[in-house]
């Protein structure tokens, strides 16, 4: 559910394109330094976010912010227009009709299962990409999305797109920066909300802003100092847009874990989002 520039032409912010920009922006910033090999091993202390138990925690943390629930698997069927200018927001990670990732998802589902209940909406999804329009989707698209969500093939497609577009790139970059599970999650949550690309509030720009203030562990920096800089940059990016101006998913969640020194994201975990309290044993 990344941001988009409403002046861009439809299709210009497809997530595959955004990730291409993301990759370019990350490789443009040197990370690993032979002068500091011990710091690069920080990510090896404890399980990474791609450990199955840690990944489950990550899904629950994001779901608490996106859906006010820890039951992330109940969100395959979720769909609504939340009035943020991105059209319909739906599924386990907030795929949006206006930012291209919903289109990518339905294309993948249709590649795997031609003739599915959402396939007929592909022309409309291509037309509304880059806007908040529902043209060609209403009135039946939400009900058909919920029907598709009962299909294991559609659930798997959501899982796979989440991993390809958000989770895997975040974990890979987090490990390259020498970050442990908490830092990898901070990257993942930022990528979910802000997407890739090269605009001022994209994940790549947030990371660059943090790098101007602190070095990541892989470059010999202190992990806590760097993560505070990253979260500060993330908060700044959120405050640039009214729809994201509530920063509790950072300040009363990720920042809490950081203050506690819980770099491994080990339960029990207690946090708040939008004033609601959550707990994982």
N, C-alpha and C positions, 0 to 999 in steps of 0.2 A: 504494500500500500504506500508506495513512495510518492514524493511530491512531484508535481509537474508544472511546467510553465504553461498557463492557459493560452499563451500566444503561439505556442508551438503547433505545427500542423499535426493532424492525427497520424499516429504511427511513428512519430519522431522520438517517442520515449518508450518504445518497446523495451522490456527488461533485458532482452538479449543484447540490444544496443547499449543499454545503460551499463551492463556488466563489462562490455568491451571498453567503455570509458573508464570504468572502475579499475580494470586491470592496468590500463595505461597510466592512470594517476598513481597507482600504488608502486609500479615498477619505477616510476620517475623519482621516488624517494628512496635513497639507499638505506638499507636496514641492517644487514648483518655486517659486523666488523670483526676482522680477525684479531683485533687488539683486545676484544672482550669476549672470548669464547665461553667463560663460565656463565655470564649473564644469559646467554642464549639458551642455556639448559633449564631456565626457570619453568618453561612450559612442560618440561618432562617430570616435574615434581607433582605427582598425583595424576589422576585421570584427566584427560582433556574433555572438552564439551562433547566430543563425538563418542565418548563412552556411553553405552546405552542408558545407564542410570542417570548420568549427567544430562544427556539429551532429553530424557523425560522431564527432568527438572526445568530445563530451558523451555520446553513446550508449555509447561504449567505456568512459568513466570510470564511468558508472553501472553498466554491466554488470560491471565489475571488482568493484564492491561488492555487487551483488545476486546475481551468478552466478559470481564468481571466474573470469571469462573476458572477453576483449576481443571475442569473437565474439558480439555482441549479436543478430545475426540468427538465430543458432542457438537463441535462447531463446523463439521463438514457441511451441514445443512444451513448454517447461518447465512442470511443475506438481507441487507437493507441499505437504503441510501441514508447516510448519516449527515448529509448536508455539508460535506467538506469540499465540494466541488469536484469530486472524483467519481461521480456516478454511483453505481452499486458497489458496495463493499461486501465481500462474501468469503466463506470458507475458513479454514484453520489459520490462515495467516493474513486475512484481509485482502484477498485478491480484488482488484478494482477494475471496473469496466472502463474507467477513464485513463488508466495508466499503462495498459498493455499487458499486465501480467495475467489478468483474467482471460484475455484473448489467447495468450500463450497456453494457458491451462486447458481451455476448451479445445484448442487445436490438438494438443497432446492427447486428450481424452478421445477425440474423434479419430486421430491416427490409430489409436489402439482399439477403438470400438466404433467403427463407422455406423452411422444411423442412430446414434444415441439421442436421447431426448433434447440435448442442448445443441446438437450439430446444426440444426436449422437456424440458429441464432448467430452463426459465424459471420455472415455478411453484415448484420447489424452491429456486432461487436467491433468489426473493423471500421465501420462508419463512425461510431461514437468514441473510438479511442482518441484520447487527448481532450475529451470534453466531459461534462457532467450529464449529457443527454441520455434519455432512456428510449430514444426513437428506435422503433423496431424491436424493442425488448418488452415493453409493456403491452398488455397487462399480465401475460402468462409466464414471463421469464422467472420471477421468484419462485412460483410453484414448481416449475420444471426443474429449477436448480435443486430444490428440496427433494424432488423425485430422484434426480441423478445422484444425490448424496447418499441414497440407500444402496447404490451400486458400489461394490468393492473396487471395481476398476476405476471409478471416479475418485474414490477415497485414496487409492494408491497414486493416481495422477496428482492429486493435491500434495501428497507426501513428497513425491518425486520433484515437483516444481519448487516446493518449499526448500528442499535440500539443494537443488541445482542453483537456484537463484539467490538464496539467502544464507542458508545454514552452512553449506560446504565452503563458500568463499569466505565467510566470516571466520570460521574455525581455521582455515588455512592461513589467512592473514594474521589472525591472533597468534598462532603458533610461530609464524615467521617473525613476529614482533617479540617473541619470548614471553607471551602472556599465558597465564594459567586459565582455568575454566571460567573464572569470573570475568577476566578481560575478554576472553573469547565470547562470552555471553553479551558483554557490553557492545562488542562489535556487531553481533547478530541482531540484537534489539535495535540498534541504530540503523542497520541495513534494512530491516523490516519496515521501519517507519520512513526513512529518508531515501532509500534506494541508492543505486550507484549514480554514475554521471559526473558532471563537472560543475554543477551549479553550486552556489555558496552554501546551501544546506544539505548537500549530498553527503553520503558516508565518507567518500574520498576527501571532500573538503573539510569535514569535521576532523578527520584524522590528521590532515595537513595542519590544521589550526592547532591541534594538540602537540604535534611534532615541533612547532615553533616555540613551544613553552617547555617541553620536557623530552628527554630521550626514552624510548622504550627499553625494556631489559635487554633485548637483542643488540642494542647499540651501547650497552653499558649503563643504562639509566636505572633508576629505582622504580619498581613496579607500581607502588602505591602513588608516588608522585606523578608518574605518567598517566595512570588511570584517572586520577583526579583532574588532570589537565584534559583528558579525553572527555570526561563527563561534563566538565565546564563548557567545553566546545559543543557538546551535544545539547546542553541546556540552552546555550545561545541559539543554536539552530532551531530548536523547538519554539523558542520565543519569537521567532521571526514570522510565525504563522499562527493565526488565532486558533485554528483547529487542533494545533499541537501545543498550545500555550500552557496546559497543565503539565508540569514537569515531575509529577509525583512518581512516575514509573522509574525515574532516575533518582530523585532526591530522597524518597522514602522507601526505596527498594535497593537499587544497585549501590547507591552511596552508603546505605546502611551496612551492606555486606562488606564494602570496602573499609569502612571505619572499624568494623569488627576484625579486619584482617583475614576474612574468609575467602582467600584467593582461590581455594579449591572448590568453592561453592558446595561445601559439605552441609548436609542437613544435621540438625533441625534448622529451618529457615523461617524467619518471621519478617514480614514486610507489609507495607500498605500501598495501595494504588487508588487514587481518587477518594481517599479517606476510608476505604474498605480494608479490613485486615485479612491477611492470609497466612497460612502456616503449612509447612511441609515437614513431616517427621523424617 
